[in-house]
Amino acid sequence: MSSVPRLYLPSIPKNQAEITLDESATRYLVKVLRMEEGGRFGGFDAEGRQYELALKKAEGGQALAAVLSCQEASRGTAHLSLSLAQSLPKAAKMDLILRQGTEAGVHRFLPMVTRRSVSRPDDSQFGHKNERWQKILVEACRQCGRNDVPRLDGVADWPKVLEVFKEFDLVLLPYEQEAPTLKTVLESKPQARKVLVLVGPEGGWDKDEVREAEEMGAAPVHLPTPILRTETAGVAILAMLQFFYSSTPEGAP
C-alpha cells in the first residue's frame, strides 16, 4: 500500500501551476495527516489522470497546492471492462459490495431491484443513496490506488436491466441450480471484453427471471464454489474473470 496520500480532485486544466483545495481536502491534509508546507501528495480525477502535488500554504480552511506533474489516463487496447448488476441487499451490504467491487476492478455498477429483493427503498431515497455510494467509490479508489472511478447507474428494476444486455459481449448469471460451469462458458467466449455479471438477492433468483435473462442472451453459470452470499458472489466471480481473461491471449479463437 502506497505511503503517499491520494485525493480525488476536480479536473485540472492543462499547464495549470497550482490549484485551490476545498475544505474537506484541506482538513484531511492539514488536520488529519498534519502535512506541512512542501509535503507531497497524489491526486486523481474523473478522467483517470494522475497528479503529483505539493502543499504550498493553508489559510482559512483552504489550501493551495502546486501541480508538479500530470500523467494522462492509460488507454490500453486490451482493456477488459467488467460491470456488476447487483440486486439490492439488506442493511449496509451494498456499501461493502461497492468497496470490494472497486478493488476487484469493476468499471460499472448497476444497482437493481429484483423480484426477491429484500431492500426496496422509496424513490425519494435513491438520490441520497446514490450520493453516498458515489462517495464510497471515490474513497475505495483512493485507498486501493485506482485512478478511474467506476460508473454508478441509478437503481433500476429488472425489465430495465434486461434492456442493457445488448451493450455487452457476455452476460453471466451465477445460478445455484443446474447450469454449465463458468469455465465452459468462458472458454466459449475468449474474446469477450465487455462482461456483465448479474448477482441476485439473499433469496436467490426467481425462475422467471432466469428464463427472461436467458431469452435476452444471458448465460446462467455454475461456480466452482459452495453457495455464496450475495455480498461475496460478485467479488468471487470477478476475480475468476480477471484471472481467465488475463491468461487468455487477445484474439484467441
N, C-alpha and C positions, 0 to 999 in steps of 0.2 A: 504494500500500500504506500502510495507516494506521501512524503512528508510535507510537500508543498501544498498549502491550502488552495482550493479552487472555488471560484464563484461563477454563478450564471449571470451573464451580462446582456444588456440590450446590444443589438448590432452596432459596431463602432465604425464610423466612416473611414475609408482608407486614408492612410497618411495622417490620421489624427494623432497628435503627440501626447495628449493627455485627456482623461475623462473624469467626470464627477460621479462618485459612487453615491447610491441612495443611502437612506438612514439605516436600513437593515444590513446592507453590506458593510457600512462603516462600523456599526456596532459589533458585527462579527469579528472584523479585523482588529479593531482598537480595544473593545471591551472584553471580548471572549479570548482572542488569541494574544492580546496585548502586543500587537505588532507596532514597531517603532518606525519612524521615518527612514525610508530606504529599504524596508523589508520587501522581499519578493513574494509574489503570489501569482497564481494562474487564473485564467478565465476561459469561458466558452460561451458561445451564443447560439441562437436558434438555427443558424445556418451551418453549425458544426465547426466554426473557426475556433482555433486555439490562440490564446494570448498569453504573453509573459508581461507582467506588470510590476511596478514598484510604487509603494506608498510614498506620497510626497508630503502631504500635510492633512490634518483633520481638524476642522473647526465647526462649531455649531451643529453637530450631528451629521455633517457631510465631509467626506474625504476626497482629496484629489489624488489621482494615480497617473503615473507616467506609463505610456504604452511602449514597451521595449521591443516587442516583436509580435507578428501575427502570422499564423500558419493557416492556409486555406484548407477547407474540408477535403478529405480524400474522396475521389470519385472512381473507385475501382470497378472494373467491368464484370468481375466475377462475384459481385455483391449478392449475398443471399438475404432476401427480405422475409422476415418472419413476423406474422401477425397472430394475435391471440384474441379470439372471441370468447369471452368469459361470462358465463351465466352468473348473475349477481348472487354472491353467497351472503350468509347472515353475519351479523356483527361487523367486526372490522377486518374480516379476512381479505376483502378487496384491497386494502392498503398493503397487506403483505404480498398479495399476488402482483401488484404493480411494482413493488420494490424488487422482488425476486425476478420477475419477468424482465425488468430493465437490465438487471445484472446478467440474465441469461441471453440477452441480445434481441429482445422483442423490438420491432420497429413501429408497430401499430397495435393499439389496444382497442377492442370493440366490446364494451360492456353491453350485456343483453339480458332481457327478461324472457325466460322460457316457461313452459307450462308448469314445471315443478319447482320453480324458483321460490325460495322462502322469503327472500328480500324483495319487496315490491314497493319502493319509495314512490311518493306522490310526485307528480310533475314539478311541483313547486320546490322540491328538494334537489332536483337534478342539477340546477345551476350551482348550488352550494357544494354538492358532491364533486362536480367536475372541477371546480376551483381548487378544492382540497387535493383531489387526485393529481391535478397538474403540478402542484407544489411538491407532492411526493415524488413524481417522476423527475423533476429537476434536482431534488435532493439526492435521489438514488444515483443519478448521473454524476453529480458532484462527488459522491463517495466512491463510486466504482471506477471512475476515470473515463467514462464515456463523454463524448463531446456532442453527440446527436441525441436530442431529447425525443423520445418516442412520440408519435402522433396519438392523440386520445380522442376517439369518436364520442359522440353523445350516446347516452343509453338508448338502445333500440329494442324493439320487440322482434320476435322470431321471424315473421314474414319479411321484415326489412333486412335482417341479416342474410336470409336466403338470397336476396337480390344482389348482394355484393360478391357472391361466389364467383361470378364471371370475371372478376378483377384478378383472380389468382390462377396460377398454373396447377396448384394442387390444394385440395381442401381435405383435411383429415379430421375424423370424428372418433376419438378413443371411445371404445364401447366394451363393456364387460361381458356382453353376450357373445355368441359365436360370430367371428369376423376374421378376415385374413390378418396375418401378422403384419406388424408395422414394417418389418424388414422386407416382406414380399411386396408390399405396396410401394415402398421407396425404391426398390430395385426396378420396378416397372416405370418409375418417373425420375431417372437420374439427372435429367436436365432441368427439372423444376427449379426456379429461382425465386418465385413469389409463392409462399406457402402460408395457408391459413389453418390454424389449429382451433377446433371447437371443443370447449370444455363445459360439460353440463353442471347442474347444481348438486347440492347434497343428496337430493332424492333420485339422481340419475336422469337419464333421458327418457322421455315418453316415446313409445314405439312409433307413433305417428310422426314425431319429429325426426327420428332416424330415417323413416321411409321418405319423408319430404326432402331431407338433406341428400339422400341417395339420388332422388329424382332430379335434383339440381346439380348433380355431379360430384358430391362429396363421397369420400371413401371411408366407411367405418373400418377401424383397425383395432386389433388386439395387442396390447402392450406386453412386453416380456417382464412383467412385474405383478405383484399382488394388486388387488383393487386399491386405487389411490384416492385420497381425499381430493375434493375439488381444488383446494389451495395448493396441492403439490402435483397434481396431474399435469398441469401446463408446464411447469418448470422441468419435470422429468422428460416429457416428450420433446421439449425444446432442446434439451441437452443432447438427446438422441439424434435430432435433426442436424444440429451443429456438427456432431461427430460424423454422421453419414455423408453430408454434403461437403465437408472439408476434406474427406478422404476419397471423394469421387471426382476424377478429372473432369473439368468443364468440357462439354461436348461429347462425353461418353455416350455410347449408344443405349 
